């Protein structure tokens, strides 16, 4: 199997660039700094955040930081539990969900000089975290308060060998858009505001990853920060040189770099699957579920979205996946897919895609099991799209509506305010 290290080909410069954005804080109004790394599944967002985590650990002189991360645990189901695990991820081994591939807090000898300090989780203040699950905003405030009680004395005790102005508190939050809205709101309001308002703490940096960019005007919710504090960075596909490095590391002919790049679009996840022999572009066996694991993550995502739409359309896929990825998904479904239960044909001068009910059920069932959080998000977007089509049957009217309503998919209450009900 390929190691994670192979996926960092062509990413080191990108990781350094993102780190520099977190440390390049010129004015207090820019704090906390929020950097969003966005791109489709399989583009290497998590790997890039892991590389940043490693770089923070290996270069404490250049990037001194207290690091908290959700890279090494899976979302446990409850928002409150996720909050607790995040806050203790860098400082306590108590939770079995935490698998620290890279240490989260700088070691005493690495950054604090010769005088060792006790780990943060051993501080009496932090050890007093309530055992009961918090509920609602009061519970979140309690979590944040206890977290501050432990973090403050720890930060004050660090004799930094570098200028204190360089020290940061870093949160690496992978797949941030897949967490429930309540968790996102807690991070962007209770936690971020409490840390930022405490003058005794160093600046905070939130490096987030997500599938889509923030639409203009939406970044203020829930962070409520000035635009200067936000940076968006689309993750770039790997180039030919990185593909050649990957082939060489796997003992494959580097002459195939151009073909590898064309077949995978430079997506690290697809490169890994292809070189592991688990990726097949066109498949034609008897059962849709038998083919599922042989598809790339991106293709599974496209089928997932298509199965929730009736009819399958470019418009619907664009609502669920975003305009750019929706177009790519429709093109692949129409031209390349050879899965049982899926057919493509021209009708009335337009390209049509059809999915049988059996295939639809199989895809939805598998998606619900494998990616339950994403499945719920896709279902809600598909439901809203169906409601919009019912109320606004004309495609050109829906196109005009997109120019009036910034949110994708459209909020039905807003539609009702703009247009009269369709009889």
C-alpha positions in Angstrom: 0.0 0.0 0.0 1.1 3.6 -0.6 2.2 5.5 2.4 0.8 8.9 3.4 4.3 10.4 2.6 3.9 9.8 -1.1 0.8 12.0 -1.1 2.9 15.1 0.0 4.7 15.2 -3.4 4.3 18.7 -4.7 2.7 19.9 -1.4 5.6 21.2 0.7 5.6 24.7 -0.8 1.8 24.9 -0.5 2.0 23.9 3.2 4.6 26.5 3.9 2.5 29.2 2.1 -0.5 28.4 4.3 1.6 28.5 7.4 3.0 31.9 6.4 -0.6 33.2 6.0 -1.2 32.2 9.6 1.9 34.0 10.9 1.6 37.1 8.7 -0.7 39.0 11.1 0.0 42.7 10.8 -2.8 44.2 12.9 -5.0 43.1 15.8 -8.1 43.5 13.6 -6.8 40.6 11.5 -7.1 38.3 14.5 -8.1 35.5 14.7 -6.9 34.6 11.3 -9.1 32.1 9.4 -7.7 30.3 6.4 -10.0 28.0 4.3 -8.4 25.3 2.2 -11.1 24.1 -0.2 -11.3 21.5 -3.0 -13.2 18.3 -4.0 -12.8 14.9 -2.3 -9.6 13.2 -3.1 -7.7 16.5 -3.7 -5.4 16.0 -0.7 -6.8 18.5 1.7 -6.4 16.3 4.8 -2.9 15.2 3.7 -1.9 18.8 3.3 -3.2 19.6 6.9 -1.2 16.6 8.1 1.9 17.9 6.4 1.3 21.3 8.1 0.9 19.5 11.5 4.3 17.8 10.9 5.9 21.0 9.9 4.7 22.7 13.0 6.3 20.0 15.1 9.5 19.7 13.2 10.2 23.5 12.9 9.3 24.9 16.3 11.7 27.8 15.9 10.1 29.0 12.7 6.5 28.2 13.7 6.1 28.1 17.5 2.6 27.1 18.3 0.2 25.3 20.6 -1.6 22.9 18.2 -5.1 21.5 18.4 -6.5 19.3 15.7 -9.3 16.9 14.6 -7.0 15.1 12.2 -6.7 12.0 14.2 -10.2 11.3 15.4 -13.5 10.7 13.7 -16.5 12.8 14.6 -18.1 10.8 17.5 -21.8 11.8 16.9 -22.6 14.4 19.5 -21.6 18.0 19.0 -20.6 18.3 22.7 -18.4 15.3 22.5 -16.7 16.6 19.4 -16.0 19.8 21.2 -14.5 18.1 24.2 -12.3 15.9 22.1 -11.1 18.8 20.0 -10.1 20.8 23.0 -8.2 17.8 24.5 -6.8 16.4 21.3 -3.5 18.1 21.7 -3.2 17.7 25.4 -4.7 14.5 26.7 -4.5 10.8 25.7 -7.8 10.1 27.6 -9.9 9.6 24.5 -9.4 6.4 22.4 -10.6 8.3 19.3 -7.4 10.4 19.4 -4.6 8.7 17.5 -1.7 11.3 17.6 0.4 10.5 14.5 2.2 13.8 15.2 2.6 15.3 18.7 0.2 18.2 19.1 2.0 20.3 21.7 5.7 21.2 21.4 7.9 19.1 23.6 9.6 20.8 26.5 13.1 20.4 25.1 12.0 21.6 21.6 10.7 25.1 22.5 10.8 25.8 26.2 14.5 25.4 26.9 15.8 23.1 29.6 13.1 23.7 32.2 10.3 21.1 31.6 6.7 22.0 32.1 3.8 19.7 33.0 1.5 18.8 30.1 -1.5 21.0 29.9 -3.9 18.2 30.7 -2.3 17.7 34.1 -3.0 21.3 35.1 -5.6 21.3 37.9 -7.8 23.8 36.1 -8.0 21.8 33.0 -8.5 18.5 34.8 -11.7 20.0 36.3 -13.6 19.7 33.0 -17.1 18.6 33.9 -17.8 14.9 33.4 -21.3 15.4 32.2 -22.0 16.3 28.5 -22.7 20.0 28.2 -25.9 21.0 26.4 -26.8 24.1 24.5 -24.9 27.4 24.6 -24.4 27.3 28.4 -22.5 24.0 28.0 -20.3 25.4 25.3 -19.5 28.4 27.4 -18.6 26.0 30.2 -16.3 24.0 28.0 -14.6 27.2 26.7 -14.1 28.6 30.2 -12.5 25.4 31.5 -10.3 25.3 28.4 -9.1 28.9 29.0 -8.5 28.1 32.7 -6.0 25.5 31.6 -4.5 27.2 28.6 -3.7 30.6 30.2 -1.2 29.3 32.9 0.4 27.0 30.3 1.0 29.8 27.8 2.3 32.2 30.5 4.9 29.6 31.6 6.6 29.1 28.3 10.0 30.8 28.1 10.2 31.2 24.3 13.6 31.2 22.6 12.0 33.2 19.8 10.1 36.6 19.9 6.8 36.1 21.7 5.1 37.9 18.9 5.7 34.8 16.7 3.8 32.4 19.0 0.4 31.2 17.8 -2.5 29.0 18.9 -3.3 26.8 15.9 -6.5 24.9 15.2 -6.3 22.4 12.3 -9.9 21.5 11.4 -10.3 19.0 8.5 -13.6 18.6 6.8 -15.0 21.6 8.7 -18.0 21.9 6.4 -19.1 18.3 7.2 -19.5 19.0 11.0 -23.0 20.0 12.2 -23.8 23.7 12.1 -23.9 23.8 15.9 -20.3 22.7 16.1 -19.2 25.2 13.5 -21.0 27.9 15.4 -19.4 27.0 18.7 -15.9 27.1 17.1 -16.6 30.4 15.4 -18.4 32.2 18.2 -17.8 30.9 21.8 -14.3 29.5 21.3 -12.9 32.0 18.8 -14.3 35.0 20.6 -13.2 33.9 24.1 -9.6 33.3 22.9 -9.4 36.5 20.8 -10.8 38.7 23.6 -8.2 37.5 26.1 -5.3 39.9 25.8 -3.0 37.5 27.6 -3.2 34.9 24.8 -1.2 35.0 21.5 -3.0 35.3 18.2 -5.1 32.4 17.0 -5.1 30.8 13.6 -7.8 28.5 12.3 -6.7 26.4 9.3 -9.9 24.8 7.9 -10.6 22.5 5.0 -13.8 22.1 3.1 -15.2 21.0 -0.2 -16.4 24.4 -1.4 -15.3 28.0 -1.0 -17.3 30.4 1.1 -19.6 32.5 -1.0 -19.1 36.2 -0.8 -20.8 37.6 2.3 -21.2 34.2 4.0 -17.8 34.2 5.8 -19.2 36.5 8.5 -21.5 33.7 9.7 -20.7 32.3 12.2 -17.3 34.0 12.7 -18.5 37.6 12.6 -15.0 38.8 11.7 -13.8 41.5 9.3 -12.9 40.4 5.8 -9.2 41.1 6.5 -9.1 38.1 8.8 -10.2 35.6 6.1 -8.1 33.9 3.4 -9.4 31.3 1.0 -7.0 29.0 -0.8 -8.2 26.5 -3.4 -6.1 23.4 -3.3 -4.3 22.9 -6.6 -4.1 19.5 -8.4 -0.7 17.9 -8.6 1.4 18.6 -11.7 3.4 16.4 -13.9 6.6 16.6 -11.8 4.7 15.4 -8.7 3.2 12.6 -10.7 6.6 11.5 -11.9 7.9 11.6 -8.3 5.1 9.4 -7.2 5.7 6.9 -10.1 9.4 6.7 -9.3 8.7 6.1 -5.6 6.4 3.2 -6.6 8.9 1.7 -9.0 6.8 2.6 -12.0 8.1 4.2 -15.3 8.2 7.9 -15.0 7.4 8.1 -18.7 3.8 7.4 -17.6 3.5 10.7 -15.8 1.5 12.4 -18.5 -1.0 9.5 -18.7 -1.3 9.4 -14.9 -2.0 13.1 -14.8 -4.6 12.8 -17.5 -6.3 9.8 -16.0 -6.5 11.3 -12.4 -6.7 15.1 -13.1 -3.8 15.4 -10.6 -6.0 14.3 -7.7 -3.9 12.6 -5.0 -6.7 10.3 -3.9 -7.2 9.0 -7.4 -3.5 8.6 -8.0 -3.2 6.5 -4.9 -6.2 4.3 -5.9 -4.8 3.9 -9.5 -1.3 2.9 -8.4 -2.7 0.6 -5.8 -4.8 -1.1 -8.5 -8.1 -0.2 -6.9 -9.2 2.4 -9.4 -11.0 1.5 -12.6 -12.4 4.2 -14.8 -15.2 2.2 -16.6 -16.9 -0.8 -14.9 -19.5 -3.2 -16.1 -20.4 -6.0 -13.7 -23.8 -7.2 -12.4 -24.2 -5.4 -9.0 -23.9 -1.7 -8.4 -22.7 -2.3 -4.8 -19.9 -4.7 -6.1 -18.5 -1.8 -8.0 -18.7 0.8 -5.3 -15.2 0.3 -3.8 -13.6 0.1 -7.2 -14.6 3.7 -8.0 -12.6 6.7 -7.0 -13.9 8.8 -4.1 -14.9 11.5 -6.4 -17.0 9.1 -8.6 -18.7 7.6 -5.6 -19.6 11.2 -4.5 -21.0 11.9 -8.0 -23.2 8.7 -8.0 -24.3 9.5 -4.4 -25.6 13.0 -5.6 -27.2 11.6 -8.7 -29.1 8.9 -6.8 -30.8 11.5 -4.7 -32.1 13.4 -7.7 -35.2 12.7 -9.8 -34.7 13.5 -12.5 -30.9 13.6 -12.7 -29.9 16.9 -14.1 -27.0 19.2 -14.5 -28.9 21.8 -12.5 -29.5 19.4 -9.6 -25.9 18.1 -9.5 -24.7 21.7 -9.5 -26.9 22.5 -6.5 -25.7 19.5 -4.5 -22.0 19.5 -5.6 -21.4 23.1 -6.6 -21.3 24.4 -10.2 -17.9 23.3 -11.3 -18.0 19.8 -9.8 -21.6 19.4 -10.8 -20.7 19.9 -14.4 -17.8 17.4 -14.2 -20.1 14.9 -12.5 -22.8 15.2 -15.2 -20.2 14.8 -18.0 -18.7 11.6 -16.3 -22.2 10.1 -15.7 -23.2 10.7 -19.3 -20.1 9.7 -21.2 -18.0 7.3 -19.1 -20.2 5.5 -16.5 -21.0 1.9 -17.3 -22.6 0.8 -14.1 -25.6 -1.4 -14.1 -28.8 0.6 -13.6 -27.3 3.8 -15.0 -28.1 4.9 -18.6 -27.5 8.0 -20.6 -29.4 9.1 -23.8 -30.3 12.3 -25.7 -33.9 13.5 -25.5 -35.4 16.7 -27.0 -32.0 18.0 -27.8 -30.7 17.6 -24.3 -28.5 15.0 -22.5 -30.5 12.8 -20.1 -29.4 10.4 -17.4 -31.5 7.7 -15.8 -31.0 5.5 -12.7 -33.1 2.4 -12.0 -34.9 2.3 -8.6 -32.8 -0.8 -7.6 -29.5 1.0 -8.3 -30.8 4.1 -6.7 -31.6 2.2 -3.5 -28.2 0.4 -3.4 -26.3 3.7 -3.9 -28.3 5.6 -1.2 -28.0 2.7 1.3 -24.2 2.4 0.8 -23.7 6.2 1.0 -25.8 6.4 4.2 -23.5 3.8 5.8 -20.2 5.1 4.5 -20.6 8.9 4.8 -23.6 9.5 7.0 -22.9 13.2 7.7 -22.3 14.0 4.0 -25.4 11.9 3.1 -27.6 14.0 5.4 -26.2 17.2 3.8 -26.8 15.9 0.3 -30.3 14.8 1.1 -31.2 18.2 2.4 -29.8 19.9 -0.7 -31.7 17.5 -2.9 -34.9 18.1 -0.9 -34.5 21.9 -1.3 -33.8 21.6 -5.0 -37.0 19.5 -5.5 -39.0 22.1 -3.5 -37.6 24.9 -5.7 -38.5 23.0 -8.9 -42.0 22.5 -7.6 -42.5 26.2 -6.8 -40.5 27.5 -9.8 -41.1 25.0 -12.7 -39.5 27.1 -15.4 -35.7 26.6 -15.7 -35.0 30.1 -16.9 -36.9 31.5 -13.9 -34.8 29.4 -11.5 -31.7 30.7 -13.3 -32.8 34.3 -12.6 -33.6 33.4 -9.0 -30.0 32.2 -8.6 -28.9 35.8 -9.3 -31.1 37.1 -6.5 -30.4 34.5 -3.9 -26.8 34.0 -2.8 -27.3 30.8 -1.0 -26.8 27.4 -2.8 -29.1 25.5 -2.5 -31.9 28.1 -2.3 -33.6 28.7 1.0 -37.3 28.0 0.4 -38.5 30.7 2.8 -36.6 33.3 0.7 -38.1 31.9 -2.5 -41.6 32.4 -1.1 -40.8 36.0 -0.3 -39.5 36.7 -3.9 -42.0 34.7 -6.0 -45.7 33.9 -5.5 -46.7 30.3 -5.0 -47.1 28.2 -8.2 -50.6 27.0 -8.6 
